[in-house]
Amino acid sequence: MQPDPTVLIDMVNTRMPFGKYQGTLICDIPVSYLEWMHSKGFPPGKLGMLLASVFEMKTNGLDKLLRAIKEKHGKSMR
């Protein structure tokens, strides 16, 4: 089964809808906050899946990949 590339694109274009980092792109949320959310449990649904995926990528040293995806597929804020 192939991974869905749209998930990676969603990580760099979706903003956190609530909490301390409301309005922040999911990919830009600090690892410390993602660790806290991981310990409490990620929210259900797509948002939780995106947060958990970014957490896994950041804790496994794949920040560079997220930055590259953001540069190529991120929505401009102009």
PQR file with spaces between the fields and no chain letter, atoms N, CA, C, O and H, PARSE charges and radii, in Angstrom:
ATOM       1  N    MET     1       0.845   -1.189    0.000 -0.4000 1.5000
ATOM       2  CA   MET     1       0.000    0.000    0.000 -0.0000 2.0000
ATOM       3  C    MET     1       0.887    1.249    0.000  0.5500 1.7000
ATOM       4  O    MET     1       1.797    1.367    0.821 -0.5500 1.4000
ATOM       5  N    GLN     2       0.626    2.159   -0.903 -0.4000 1.5000
ATOM       6  CA   GLN     2       1.390    3.391   -1.027 -0.0000 2.0000
ATOM       7  C    GLN     2       0.890    4.435   -0.025  0.5500 1.7000
ATOM       8  O    GLN     2      -0.315    4.552    0.197 -0.5500 1.4000
ATOM       9  H    GLN     2      -0.112    2.063   -1.570  0.4000 1.0000
ATOM      10  N    PRO     3       1.825    5.204    0.589 -0.5600 1.5000
ATOM      11  CA   PRO     3       1.395    6.290    1.456  0.2800 2.0000
ATOM      12  C    PRO     3       0.694    7.374    0.632  0.5500 1.7000
ATOM      13  O    PRO     3       0.991    7.558   -0.549 -0.5500 1.4000
ATOM      14  N    ASP     4      -0.208    8.063    1.248 -0.4000 1.5000
ATOM      15  CA   ASP     4      -0.970    9.114    0.574 -0.0000 2.0000
ATOM      16  C    ASP     4      -0.190   10.425    0.647  0.5500 1.7000
ATOM      17  O    ASP     4      -0.054   10.987    1.733 -0.5500 1.4000
ATOM      18  H    ASP     4      -0.449    7.913    2.207  0.4000 1.0000
ATOM      19  N    PRO     5       0.325   10.930   -0.478 -0.5600 1.5000
ATOM      20  CA   PRO     5       1.122   12.161   -0.444  0.2800 2.0000
ATOM      21  C    PRO     5       0.325   13.383   -0.014  0.5500 1.7000
ATOM      22  O    PRO     5       0.907   14.373    0.430 -0.5500 1.4000
ATOM      23  N    THR     6      -0.989   13.330   -0.137 -0.4000 1.5000
ATOM      24  CA   THR     6      -1.784   14.486    0.277 -0.0000 2.0000
ATOM      25  C    THR     6      -1.719   14.699    1.790  0.5500 1.7000
ATOM      26  O    THR     6      -1.940   15.813    2.265 -0.5500 1.4000
ATOM      27  H    THR     6      -1.461   12.526   -0.498  0.4000 1.0000
ATOM      28  N    VAL     7      -1.420   13.647    2.547 -0.4000 1.5000
ATOM      29  CA   VAL     7      -1.278   13.787    3.997 -0.0000 2.0000
ATOM      30  C    VAL     7      -0.097   14.695    4.309  0.5500 1.7000
ATOM      31  O    VAL     7      -0.194   15.560    5.179 -0.5500 1.4000
ATOM      32  H    VAL     7      -1.241   12.743    2.161  0.4000 1.0000
ATOM      33  N    LEU     8       1.012   14.509    3.611 -0.4000 1.5000
ATOM      34  CA   LEU     8       2.183   15.356    3.816 -0.0000 2.0000
ATOM      35  C    LEU     8       1.870   16.804    3.454  0.5500 1.7000
ATOM      36  O    LEU     8       2.288   17.725    4.155 -0.5500 1.4000
ATOM      37  H    LEU     8       1.091   13.806    2.904  0.4000 1.0000
ATOM      38  N    ILE     9       1.145   17.002    2.378 -0.4000 1.5000
ATOM      39  CA   ILE     9       0.778   18.354    1.968 -0.0000 2.0000
ATOM      40  C    ILE     9      -0.168   18.973    2.991  0.5500 1.7000
ATOM      41  O    ILE     9      -0.060   20.162    3.294 -0.5500 1.4000
ATOM      42  H    ILE     9       0.805   16.253    1.809  0.4000 1.0000
ATOM      43  N    ASP    10      -1.091   18.182    3.523 -0.4000 1.5000
ATOM      44  CA   ASP    10      -2.001   18.687    4.559 -0.0000 2.0000
ATOM      45  C    ASP    10      -1.237   19.109    5.811  0.5500 1.7000
ATOM      46  O    ASP    10      -1.639   20.059    6.483 -0.5500 1.4000
ATOM      47  H    ASP    10      -1.179   17.217    3.277  0.4000 1.0000
ATOM      48  N    MET    11      -0.140   18.422    6.136 -0.4000 1.5000
ATOM      49  CA   MET    11       0.655   18.772    7.320 -0.0000 2.0000
ATOM      50  C    MET    11       1.241   20.175    7.217  0.5500 1.7000
ATOM      51  O    MET    11       1.423   20.852    8.229 -0.5500 1.4000
ATOM      52  H    MET    11       0.187   17.650    5.590  0.4000 1.0000
ATOM      53  N    VAL    12       1.538   20.610    5.996 -0.4000 1.5000
ATOM      54  CA   VAL    12       2.161   21.926    5.828 -0.0000 2.0000
ATOM      55  C    VAL    12       1.164   23.027    5.494  0.5500 1.7000
ATOM      56  O    VAL    12       1.549   24.188    5.356 -0.5500 1.4000
ATOM      57  H    VAL    12       1.390   20.061    5.174  0.4000 1.0000
ATOM      58  N    ASN    13      -0.113   22.677    5.361 -0.4000 1.5000
ATOM      59  CA   ASN    13      -1.134   23.675    5.038 -0.0000 2.0000
ATOM      60  C    ASN    13      -2.259   23.784    6.060  0.5500 1.7000
ATOM      61  O    ASN    13      -3.063   24.714    5.994 -0.5500 1.4000
ATOM      62  H    ASN    13      -0.425   21.733    5.473  0.4000 1.0000
ATOM      63  N    THR    14      -2.327   22.848    7.004 -0.4000 1.5000
ATOM      64  CA   THR    14      -3.400   22.851    8.001 -0.0000 2.0000
ATOM      65  C    THR    14      -2.950   23.606    9.238  0.5500 1.7000
ATOM      66  O    THR    14      -1.833   23.423    9.722 -0.5500 1.4000
ATOM      67  H    THR    14      -1.673   22.093    7.057  0.4000 1.0000
ATOM      68  N    ARG    15      -3.825   24.450    9.737 -0.4000 1.5000
ATOM      69  CA   ARG    15      -3.523   25.229   10.943 -0.0000 2.0000
ATOM      70  C    ARG    15      -4.215   24.604   12.154  0.5500 1.7000
ATOM      71  O    ARG    15      -5.307   24.047   12.047 -0.5500 1.4000
ATOM      72  H    ARG    15      -4.732   24.599    9.343  0.4000 1.0000
ATOM      73  N    MET    16      -3.566   24.708   13.287 -0.4000 1.5000
ATOM      74  CA   MET    16      -4.111   24.199   14.544 -0.0000 2.0000
ATOM      75  C    MET    16      -5.365   25.016   14.878  0.5500 1.7000
ATOM      76  O    MET    16      -5.299   26.242   14.962 -0.5500 1.4000
ATOM      77  H    MET    16      -2.679   25.161   13.374  0.4000 1.0000
ATOM      78  N    PRO    17      -6.503   24.344   15.068 -0.5600 1.5000
ATOM      79  CA   PRO    17      -7.753   25.086   15.273  0.2800 2.0000
ATOM      80  C    PRO    17      -8.022   25.527   16.719  0.5500 1.7000
ATOM      81  O    PRO    17      -8.983   26.256   16.963 -0.5500 1.4000
ATOM      82  N    PHE    18      -7.206   25.105   17.667 -0.4000 1.5000
ATOM      83  CA   PHE    18      -7.485   25.439   19.067 -0.0000 2.0000
ATOM      84  C    PHE    18      -6.206   25.394   19.887  0.5500 1.7000
ATOM      85  O    PHE    18      -5.163   24.955   19.404 -0.5500 1.4000
ATOM      86  H    PHE    18      -6.426   24.512   17.469  0.4000 1.0000
ATOM      87  N    GLY    19      -6.293   25.849   21.124 -0.4000 1.5000
ATOM      88  CA   GLY    19      -5.206   25.702   22.079 -0.0000 2.0000
ATOM      89  C    GLY    19      -4.119   26.753   21.974  0.5500 1.7000
ATOM      90  O    GLY    19      -4.259   27.772   21.297 -0.5500 1.4000
ATOM      91  H    GLY    19      -7.141   26.205   21.516  0.4000 1.0000
ATOM      92  N    LYS    20      -3.043   26.468   22.662 -0.4000 1.5000
ATOM      93  CA   LYS    20      -1.904   27.374   22.772 -0.0000 2.0000
ATOM      94  C    LYS    20      -1.351   27.775   21.403  0.5500 1.7000
ATOM      95  O    LYS    20      -0.908   28.910   21.226 -0.5500 1.4000
ATOM      96  H    LYS    20      -2.929   25.641   23.212  0.4000 1.0000
ATOM      97  N    TYR    21      -1.372   26.871   20.448 -0.4000 1.5000
ATOM      98  CA   TYR    21      -0.812   27.135   19.128 -0.0000 2.0000
ATOM      99  C    TYR    21      -1.892   27.294   18.057  0.5500 1.7000
ATOM     100  O    TYR    21      -1.677   26.973   16.888 -0.5500 1.4000
ATOM     101  H    TYR    21      -1.732   25.949   20.591  0.4000 1.0000
ATOM     102  N    GLN    22      -3.046   27.789   18.472 -0.4000 1.5000
ATOM     103  CA   GLN    22      -4.142   28.033   17.534 -0.0000 2.0000
ATOM     104  C    GLN    22      -3.645   28.949   16.410  0.5500 1.7000
ATOM     105  O    GLN    22      -3.023   29.980   16.667 -0.5500 1.4000
ATOM     106  H    GLN    22      -3.221   28.049   19.422  0.4000 1.0000
ATOM     107  N    GLY    23      -3.929   28.561   15.169 -0.4000 1.5000
ATOM     108  CA   GLY    23      -3.527   29.348   14.012 -0.0000 2.0000
ATOM     109  C    GLY    23      -2.147   28.995   13.467  0.5500 1.7000
ATOM     110  O    GLY    23      -1.781   29.445   12.381 -0.5500 1.4000
ATOM     111  H    GLY    23      -4.434   27.723   14.961  0.4000 1.0000
ATOM     112  N    THR    24      -1.379   28.199   14.202 -0.4000 1.5000
ATOM     113  CA   THR    24      -0.047   27.782   13.765 -0.0000 2.0000
ATOM     114  C    THR    24      -0.167   26.592   12.821  0.5500 1.7000
ATOM     115  O    THR    24      -0.984   25.697   13.038 -0.5500 1.4000
ATOM     116  H    THR    24      -1.676   27.833   15.084  0.4000 1.0000
ATOM     117  N    LEU    25       0.650   26.586   11.775 -0.4000 1.5000
ATOM     118  CA   LEU    25       0.658   25.420   10.888 -0.0000 2.0000
ATOM     119  C    LEU    25       1.047   24.186   11.697  0.5500 1.7000
ATOM     120  O    LEU    25       1.936   24.249   12.547 -0.5500 1.4000
ATOM     121  H    LEU    25       1.315   27.313   11.599  0.4000 1.0000
ATOM     122  N    ILE    26       0.393   23.087   11.436 -0.4000 1.5000
ATOM     123  CA   ILE    26       0.652   21.835   12.153 -0.0000 2.0000
ATOM     124  C    ILE    26       2.145   21.493   12.113  0.5500 1.7000
ATOM     125  O    ILE    26       2.707   21.057   13.118 -0.5500 1.4000
ATOM     126  H    ILE    26      -0.329   23.035   10.745  0.4000 1.0000
ATOM     127  N    CYS    27       2.779   21.686   10.972 -0.4000 1.5000
ATOM     128  CA   CYS    27       4.200   21.351   10.818 -0.0000 2.0000
ATOM     129  C    CYS    27       5.112   22.263   11.629  0.5500 1.7000
ATOM     130  O    CYS    27       6.277   21.927   11.841 -0.5500 1.4000
ATOM     131  H    CYS    27       2.323   22.040   10.156  0.4000 1.0000
ATOM     132  N    ASP    28       4.610   23.413   12.088 -0.4000 1.5000
ATOM     133  CA   ASP    28       5.422   24.366   12.840 -0.0000 2.0000
ATOM     134  C    ASP    28       5.215   24.289   14.350  0.5500 1.7000
ATOM     135  O    ASP    28       5.832   25.050   15.096 -0.5500 1.4000
ATOM     136  H    ASP    28       3.663   23.686   11.916  0.4000 1.0000
ATOM     137  N    ILE    29       4.367   23.393   14.805 -0.4000 1.5000
ATOM     138  CA   ILE    29       4.133   23.241   16.242 -0.0000 2.0000
ATOM     139  C    ILE    29       5.384   22.622   16.865  0.5500 1.7000
ATOM     140  O    ILE    29       5.902   21.629   16.354 -0.5500 1.4000
ATOM     141  H    ILE    29       3.865   22.775   14.200  0.4000 1.0000
ATOM     142  N    PRO    30       5.875   23.203   17.968 -0.5600 1.5000
ATOM     143  CA   PRO    30       7.092   22.676   18.600  0.2800 2.0000
ATOM     144  C    PRO    30       6.936   21.238   19.099  0.5500 1.7000
ATOM     145  O    PRO    30       5.851   20.812   19.494 -0.5500 1.4000
ATOM     146  N    VAL    31       8.036   20.513   19.070 -0.4000 1.5000
ATOM     147  CA   VAL    31       8.041   19.116   19.519 -0.0000 2.0000
ATOM     148  C    VAL    31       7.568   19.018   20.972  0.5500 1.7000
ATOM     149  O    VAL    31       6.858   18.078   21.329 -0.5500 1.4000
ATOM     150  H    VAL    31       8.918   20.859   18.749  0.4000 1.0000
ATOM     151  N    SER    32       7.956   19.976   21.805 -0.4000 1.5000
ATOM     152  CA   SER    32       7.563   19.916   23.220 -0.0000 2.0000
ATOM     153  C    SER    32       6.041   19.889   23.375  0.5500 1.7000
ATOM     154  O    SER    32       5.518   19.171   24.227 -0.5500 1.4000
ATOM     155  H    SER    32       8.533   20.740   21.515  0.4000 1.0000
ATOM     156  N    TYR    33       5.338   20.659   22.566 -0.4000 1.5000
ATOM     157  CA   TYR    33       3.870   20.664   22.628 -0.0000 2.0000
ATOM     158  C    TYR    33       3.311   19.362   22.064  0.5500 1.7000
ATOM     159  O    TYR    33       2.347   18.814   22.597 -0.5500 1.4000
ATOM     160  H    TYR    33       5.763   21.243   21.874  0.4000 1.0000
ATOM     161  N    LEU    34       3.911   18.872   20.993 -0.4000 1.5000
ATOM     162  CA   LEU    34       3.469   17.594   20.424 -0.0000 2.0000
ATOM     163  C    LEU    34       3.694   16.447   21.408  0.5500 1.7000
ATOM     164  O    LEU    34       2.881   15.526   21.487 -0.5500 1.4000
ATOM     165  H    LEU    34       4.695   19.317   20.560  0.4000 1.0000
ATOM     166  N    GLU    35       4.801   16.502   22.159 -0.4000 1.5000
ATOM     167  CA   GLU    35       5.057   15.485   23.192 -0.0000 2.0000
ATOM     168  C    GLU    35       3.977   15.538   24.267  0.5500 1.7000
ATOM     169  O    GLU    35       3.485   14.505   24.723 -0.5500 1.4000
ATOM     170  H    GLU    35       5.462   17.250   22.095  0.4000 1.0000
ATOM     171  N    TRP    36       3.618   16.752   24.662 -0.4000 1.5000
ATOM     172  CA   TRP    36       2.566   16.915   25.669 -0.0000 2.0000
ATOM     173  C    TRP    36       1.244   16.349   25.141  0.5500 1.7000
ATOM     174  O    TRP    36       0.550   15.615   25.844 -0.5500 1.4000
ATOM     175  H    TRP    36       4.018   17.591   24.291  0.4000 1.0000
ATOM     176  N    MET    37       0.908   16.698   23.900 -0.4000 1.5000
ATOM     177  CA   MET    37      -0.340   16.186   23.306 -0.0000 2.0000
ATOM     178  C    MET    37      -0.298   14.665   23.196  0.5500 1.7000
ATOM     179  O    MET    37      -1.303   13.994   23.430 -0.5500 1.4000
ATOM     180  H    MET    37       1.472   17.294   23.329  0.4000 1.0000
ATOM     181  N    HIS    38       0.859   14.127   22.840 -0.4000 1.5000
ATOM     182  CA   HIS    38       1.017   12.672   22.733 -0.0000 2.0000
ATOM     183  C    HIS    38       0.720   12.006   24.080  0.5500 1.7000
ATOM     184  O    HIS    38       0.061   10.968   24.133 -0.5500 1.4000
ATOM     185  H    HIS    38       1.675   14.672   22.650  0.4000 1.0000
ATOM     186  N    SER    39       1.207   12.608   25.161 -0.4000 1.5000
ATOM     187  CA   SER    39       0.976   12.022   26.492 -0.0000 2.0000
ATOM     188  C    SER    39      -0.489   12.118   26.911  0.5500 1.7000
ATOM     189  O    SER    39      -0.974   11.270   27.659 -0.5500 1.4000
ATOM     190  H    SER    39       1.742   13.452   25.118  0.4000 1.0000
ATOM     191  N    LYS    40      -1.193   13.137   26.438 -0.4000 1.5000
ATOM     192  CA   LYS    40      -2.612   13.325   26.775 -0.0000 2.0000
ATOM     193  C    LYS    40      -3.534   12.584   25.813  0.5500 1.7000
ATOM     194  O    LYS    40      -4.678   12.270   26.141 -0.5500 1.4000
ATOM     195  H    LYS    40      -0.798   13.826   25.830  0.4000 1.0000
ATOM     196  N    GLY    41      -3.013   12.312   24.622 -0.4000 1.5000
ATOM     197  CA   GLY    41      -3.807   11.675   23.573 -0.0000 2.0000
ATOM     198  C    GLY    41      -4.172   12.690   22.505  0.5500 1.7000
ATOM     199  O    GLY    41      -4.767   13.727   22.800 -0.5500 1.4000
ATOM     200  H    GLY    41      -2.083   12.566   24.356  0.4000 1.0000
ATOM     201  N    PHE    42      -3.817   12.390   21.269 -0.4000 1.5000
ATOM     202  CA   PHE    42      -4.155   13.280   20.167 -0.0000 2.0000
ATOM     203  C    PHE    42      -5.662   13.266   19.948  0.5500 1.7000
ATOM     204  O    PHE    42      -6.317   12.266   20.242 -0.5500 1.4000
ATOM     205  H    PHE    42      -3.334   11.547   21.029  0.4000 1.0000
ATOM     206  N    PRO    43      -6.221   14.358   19.439 -0.5600 1.5000
ATOM     207  CA   PRO    43      -7.662   14.385   19.179  0.2800 2.0000
ATOM     208  C    PRO    43      -8.035   13.360   18.104  0.5500 1.7000
ATOM     209  O    PRO    43      -7.180   12.923   17.334 -0.5500 1.4000
ATOM     210  N    PRO    44      -9.297   12.985   18.058 -0.5600 1.5000
ATOM     211  CA   PRO    44      -9.726   12.011   17.050  0.2800 2.0000
ATOM     212  C    PRO    44      -9.756   12.621   15.647  0.5500 1.7000
ATOM     213  O    PRO    44      -9.694   13.840   15.482 -0.5500 1.4000
ATOM     214  N    GLY    45      -9.848   11.771   14.666 -0.4000 1.5000
ATOM     215  CA   GLY    45     -10.042   12.207   13.286 -0.0000 2.0000
ATOM     216  C    GLY    45      -8.774   12.636   12.588  0.5500 1.7000
ATOM     217  O    GLY    45      -7.660   12.321   13.007 -0.5500 1.4000
ATOM     218  H    GLY    45      -9.898   10.781   14.799  0.4000 1.0000
ATOM     219  N    LYS    46      -8.980   13.365   11.511 -0.4000 1.5000
ATOM     220  CA   LYS    46      -7.869   13.781   10.653 -0.0000 2.0000
ATOM     221  C    LYS    46      -6.873   14.666   11.394  0.5500 1.7000
ATOM     222  O    LYS    46      -5.665   14.521   11.207 -0.5500 1.4000
ATOM     223  H    LYS    46      -9.884   13.621   11.170  0.4000 1.0000
ATOM     224  N    LEU    47      -7.359   15.583   12.235 -0.4000 1.5000
ATOM     225  CA   LEU    47      -6.457   16.460   12.976 -0.0000 2.0000
ATOM     226  C    LEU    47      -5.505   15.651   13.841  0.5500 1.7000
ATOM     227  O    LEU    47      -4.302   15.911   13.849 -0.5500 1.4000
ATOM     228  H    LEU    47      -8.341   15.701   12.388  0.4000 1.0000
ATOM     229  N    GLY    48      -6.025   14.685   14.561 -0.4000 1.5000
ATOM     230  CA   GLY    48      -5.189   13.835   15.402 -0.0000 2.0000
ATOM     231  C    GLY    48      -4.172   13.054   14.593  0.5500 1.7000
ATOM     232  O    GLY    48      -3.025   12.898   15.013 -0.5500 1.4000
ATOM     233  H    GLY    48      -7.003   14.474   14.554  0.4000 1.0000
ATOM     234  N    MET    49      -4.587   12.563   13.435 -0.4000 1.5000
ATOM     235  CA   MET    49      -3.682   11.825   12.561 -0.0000 2.0000
ATOM     236  C    MET    49      -2.559   12.728   12.061  0.5500 1.7000
ATOM     237  O    MET    49      -1.403   12.308   12.013 -0.5500 1.4000
ATOM     238  H    MET    49      -5.518   12.689   13.094  0.4000 1.0000
ATOM     239  N    LEU    50      -2.890   13.967   11.688 -0.4000 1.5000
ATOM     240  CA   LEU    50      -1.872   14.908   11.224 -0.0000 2.0000
ATOM     241  C    LEU    50      -0.900   15.251   12.344  0.5500 1.7000
ATOM     242  O    LEU    50       0.313   15.262   12.129 -0.5500 1.4000
ATOM     243  H    LEU    50      -3.830   14.308   11.728  0.4000 1.0000
ATOM     244  N    LEU    51      -1.418   15.530   13.536 -0.4000 1.5000
ATOM     245  CA   LEU    51      -0.566   15.856   14.679 -0.0000 2.0000
ATOM     246  C    LEU    51       0.349   14.681   15.036  0.5500 1.7000
ATOM     247  O    LEU    51       1.540   14.867   15.283 -0.5500 1.4000
ATOM     248  H    LEU    51      -2.402   15.521   13.711  0.4000 1.0000
ATOM     249  N    ALA    52      -0.212   13.484   15.062 -0.4000 1.5000
ATOM     250  CA   ALA    52       0.587   12.296   15.381 -0.0000 2.0000
ATOM     251  C    ALA    52       1.663   12.061   14.324  0.5500 1.7000
ATOM     252  O    ALA    52       2.781   11.662   14.649 -0.5500 1.4000
ATOM     253  H    ALA    52      -1.180   13.333   14.861  0.4000 1.0000
ATOM     254  N    SER    53       1.331   12.305   13.077 -0.4000 1.5000
ATOM     255  CA   SER    53       2.294   12.113   11.989 -0.0000 2.0000
ATOM     256  C    SER    53       3.435   13.118   12.083  0.5500 1.7000
ATOM     257  O    SER    53       4.598   12.753   11.910 -0.5500 1.4000
ATOM     258  H    SER    53       0.422   12.629   12.812  0.4000 1.0000
ATOM     259  N    VAL    54       3.111   14.386   12.355 -0.4000 1.5000
ATOM     260  CA   VAL    54       4.152   15.401   12.515 -0.0000 2.0000
ATOM     261  C    VAL    54       5.016   15.063   13.727  0.5500 1.7000
ATOM     262  O    VAL    54       6.237   15.207   13.672 -0.5500 1.4000
ATOM     263  H    VAL    54       2.166   14.683   12.495  0.4000 1.0000
ATOM     264  N    PHE    55       4.401   14.618   14.812 -0.4000 1.5000
ATOM     265  CA   PHE    55       5.143   14.207   16.002 -0.0000 2.0000
ATOM     266  C    PHE    55       6.149   13.109   15.656  0.5500 1.7000
ATOM     267  O    PHE    55       7.318   13.193   16.032 -0.5500 1.4000
ATOM     268  H    PHE    55       3.409   14.501   14.856  0.4000 1.0000
ATOM     269  N    GLU    56       5.694   12.087   14.943 -0.4000 1.5000
ATOM     270  CA   GLU    56       6.577   10.981   14.562 -0.0000 2.0000
ATOM     271  C    GLU    56       7.715   11.462   13.663  0.5500 1.7000
ATOM     272  O    GLU    56       8.864   11.052   13.833 -0.5500 1.4000
ATOM     273  H    GLU    56       4.744   12.019   14.638  0.4000 1.0000
ATOM     274  N    MET    57       7.394   12.323   12.719 -0.4000 1.5000
ATOM     275  CA   MET    57       8.426   12.816   11.810 -0.0000 2.0000
ATOM     276  C    MET    57       9.473   13.636   12.561  0.5500 1.7000
ATOM     277  O    MET    57      10.674   13.461   12.354 -0.5500 1.4000
ATOM     278  H    MET    57       6.461   12.656   12.581  0.4000 1.0000
ATOM     279  N    LYS    58       9.010   14.529   13.432 -0.4000 1.5000
ATOM     280  CA   LYS    58       9.945   15.393   14.159 -0.0000 2.0000
ATOM     281  C    LYS    58      10.782   14.599   15.153  0.5500 1.7000
ATOM     282  O    LYS    58      11.977   14.864   15.291 -0.5500 1.4000
ATOM     283  H    LYS    58       8.035   14.671   13.600  0.4000 1.0000
ATOM     284  N    THR    59      10.199   13.648   15.837 -0.4000 1.5000
ATOM     285  CA   THR    59      10.957   12.880   16.823 -0.0000 2.0000
ATOM     286  C    THR    59      11.894   11.861   16.171  0.5500 1.7000
ATOM     287  O    THR    59      12.764   11.300   16.837 -0.5500 1.4000
ATOM     288  H    THR    59       9.229   13.433   15.725  0.4000 1.0000
ATOM     289  N    ASN    60      11.717   11.625   14.875 -0.4000 1.5000
ATOM     290  CA   ASN    60      12.600   10.712   14.152 -0.0000 2.0000
ATOM     291  C    ASN    60      13.542   11.451   13.211  0.5500 1.7000
ATOM     292  O    ASN    60      14.121   10.855   12.303 -0.5500 1.4000
ATOM     293  H    ASN    60      11.011   12.081   14.334  0.4000 1.0000
ATOM     294  N    GLY    61      13.691   12.761   13.438 -0.4000 1.5000
ATOM     295  CA   GLY    61      14.673   13.534   12.695 -0.0000 2.0000
ATOM     296  C    GLY    61      14.325   13.837   11.253  0.5500 1.7000
ATOM     297  O    GLY    61      15.221   14.026   10.430 -0.5500 1.4000
ATOM     298  H    GLY    61      13.220   13.245   14.176  0.4000 1.0000
ATOM     299  N    LEU    62      13.044   13.887   10.929 -0.4000 1.5000
ATOM     300  CA   LEU    62      12.637   14.140    9.550 -0.0000 2.0000
ATOM     301  C    LEU    62      12.151   15.576    9.333  0.5500 1.7000
ATOM     302  O    LEU    62      11.374   15.842    8.416 -0.5500 1.4000
ATOM     303  H    LEU    62      12.316   13.734   11.597  0.4000 1.0000
ATOM     304  N    ASP    63      12.613   16.497   10.183 -0.4000 1.5000
ATOM     305  CA   ASP    63      12.238   17.908   10.052 -0.0000 2.0000
ATOM     306  C    ASP    63      12.593   18.458    8.675  0.5500 1.7000
ATOM     307  O    ASP    63      11.849   19.252    8.098 -0.5500 1.4000
ATOM     308  H    ASP    63      13.245   16.281   10.928  0.4000 1.0000
ATOM     309  N    LYS    64      13.737   18.025    8.158 -0.4000 1.5000
ATOM     310  CA   LYS    64      14.213   18.515    6.857 -0.0000 2.0000
ATOM     311  C    LYS    64      13.201   18.170    5.758  0.5500 1.7000
ATOM     312  O    LYS    64      12.948   18.976    4.862 -0.5500 1.4000
ATOM     313  H    LYS    64      14.341   17.380    8.626  0.4000 1.0000
ATOM     314  N    LEU    65      12.635   16.985    5.835 -0.4000 1.5000
ATOM     315  CA   LEU    65      11.627   16.574    4.867 -0.0000 2.0000
ATOM     316  C    LEU    65      10.394   17.466    4.959  0.5500 1.7000
ATOM     317  O    LEU    65       9.849   17.883    3.937 -0.5500 1.4000
ATOM     318  H    LEU    65      12.841   16.330    6.562  0.4000 1.0000
ATOM     319  N    LEU    66       9.957   17.757    6.176 -0.4000 1.5000
ATOM     320  CA   LEU    66       8.804   18.648    6.357 -0.0000 2.0000
ATOM     321  C    LEU    66       9.082   20.028    5.772  0.5500 1.7000
ATOM     322  O    LEU    66       8.210   20.614    5.131 -0.5500 1.4000
ATOM     323  H    LEU    66      10.400   17.419    7.006  0.4000 1.0000
ATOM     324  N    ARG    67      10.278   20.549    5.985 -0.4000 1.5000
ATOM     325  CA   ARG    67      10.637   21.868    5.446 -0.0000 2.0000
ATOM     326  C    ARG    67      10.613   21.851    3.919  0.5500 1.7000
ATOM     327  O    ARG    67      10.131   22.795    3.293 -0.5500 1.4000
ATOM     328  H    ARG    67      10.987   20.073    6.506  0.4000 1.0000
ATOM     329  N    ALA    68      11.129   20.785    3.323 -0.4000 1.5000
ATOM     330  CA   ALA    68      11.139   20.679    1.861 -0.0000 2.0000
ATOM     331  C    ALA    68       9.718   20.628    1.300  0.5500 1.7000
ATOM     332  O    ALA    68       9.421   21.252    0.282 -0.5500 1.4000
ATOM     333  H    ALA    68      11.520   20.018    3.831  0.4000 1.0000
ATOM     334  N    ILE    69       8.859   19.891    1.962 -0.4000 1.5000
ATOM     335  CA   ILE    69       7.454   19.796    1.520 -0.0000 2.0000
ATOM     336  C    ILE    69       6.776   21.151    1.671  0.5500 1.7000
ATOM     337  O    ILE    69       6.000   21.564    0.809 -0.5500 1.4000
ATOM     338  H    ILE    69       9.100   19.384    2.789  0.4000 1.0000
ATOM     339  N    LYS    70       7.070   21.837    2.761 -0.4000 1.5000
ATOM     340  CA   LYS    70       6.474   23.159    3.006 -0.0000 2.0000
ATOM     341  C    LYS    70       6.918   24.147    1.923  0.5500 1.7000
ATOM     342  O    LYS    70       6.107   24.932    1.431 -0.5500 1.4000
ATOM     343  H    LYS    70       7.701   21.502    3.461  0.4000 1.0000
ATOM     344  N    GLU    71       8.192   24.111    1.553 -0.4000 1.5000
ATOM     345  CA   GLU    71       8.704   25.007    0.518 -0.0000 2.0000
ATOM     346  C    GLU    71       8.038   24.740   -0.834  0.5500 1.7000
ATOM     347  O    GLU    71       7.732   25.670   -1.580 -0.5500 1.4000
ATOM     348  H    GLU    71       8.850   23.473    1.952  0.4000 1.0000
ATOM     349  N    LYS    72       7.819   23.470   -1.135 -0.4000 1.5000
ATOM     350  CA   LYS    72       7.267   23.108   -2.440 -0.0000 2.0000
ATOM     351  C    LYS    72       5.747   23.200   -2.493  0.5500 1.7000
ATOM     352  O    LYS    72       5.192   23.616   -3.509 -0.5500 1.4000
ATOM     353  H    LYS    72       8.067   22.715   -0.528  0.4000 1.0000
ATOM     354  N    HIS    73       5.065   22.818   -1.415 -0.4000 1.5000
ATOM     355  CA   HIS    73       3.608   22.689   -1.460 -0.0000 2.0000
ATOM     356  C    HIS    73       2.861   23.597   -0.491  0.5500 1.7000
ATOM     357  O    HIS    73       1.630   23.605   -0.485 -0.5500 1.4000
ATOM     358  H    HIS    73       5.516   22.481   -0.589  0.4000 1.0000
ATOM     359  N    GLY    74       3.578   24.358    0.325 -0.4000 1.5000
ATOM     360  CA   GLY    74       2.911   25.222    1.284 -0.0000 2.0000
ATOM     361  C    GLY    74       2.174   26.352    0.592  0.5500 1.7000
ATOM     362  O    GLY    74       2.638   26.896   -0.411 -0.5500 1.4000
ATOM     363  H    GLY    74       4.578   24.351    0.320  0.4000 1.0000
ATOM     364  N    LYS    75       1.014   26.698    1.144 -0.4000 1.5000
ATOM     365  CA   LYS    75       0.237   27.806    0.601 -0.0000 2.0000
ATOM     366  C    LYS    75       0.898   29.117    0.990  0.5500 1.7000
ATOM     367  O    LYS    75       1.329   29.300    2.128 -0.5500 1.4000
ATOM     368  H    LYS    75       0.637   26.257    1.958  0.4000 1.0000
ATOM     369  N    SER    76       0.969   29.998    0.055 -0.4000 1.5000
ATOM     370  CA   SER    76       1.534   31.319    0.318 -0.0000 2.0000
ATOM     371  C    SER    76       0.569   32.120    1.197  0.5500 1.7000
ATOM     372  O    SER    76      -0.649   32.034    1.039 -0.5500 1.4000
ATOM     373  H    SER    76       0.619   29.850   -0.869  0.4000 1.0000
ATOM     374  N    MET    77       1.124   32.885    2.108 -0.4000 1.5000
ATOM     375  CA   MET    77       0.302   33.695    3.016 -0.0000 2.0000
ATOM     376  C    MET    77       0.193   35.138    2.517  0.5500 1.7000
ATOM     377  O    MET    77      -0.140   36.028    3.300 -0.5500 1.4000
ATOM     378  H    MET    77       2.113   32.954    2.236  0.4000 1.0000
ATOM     379  N    ARG    78       0.462   35.385    1.256 -0.4000 1.5000
ATOM     380  CA   ARG    78       0.397   36.746    0.711 -0.0000 2.0000
ATOM     381  C    ARG    78      -1.009   37.219    0.525  0.5500 1.7000
ATOM     382  O    ARG    78      -1.228   38.343    0.075 -0.5500 1.4000
ATOM     383  H    ARG    78       0.732   34.662    0.620  0.4000 1.0000
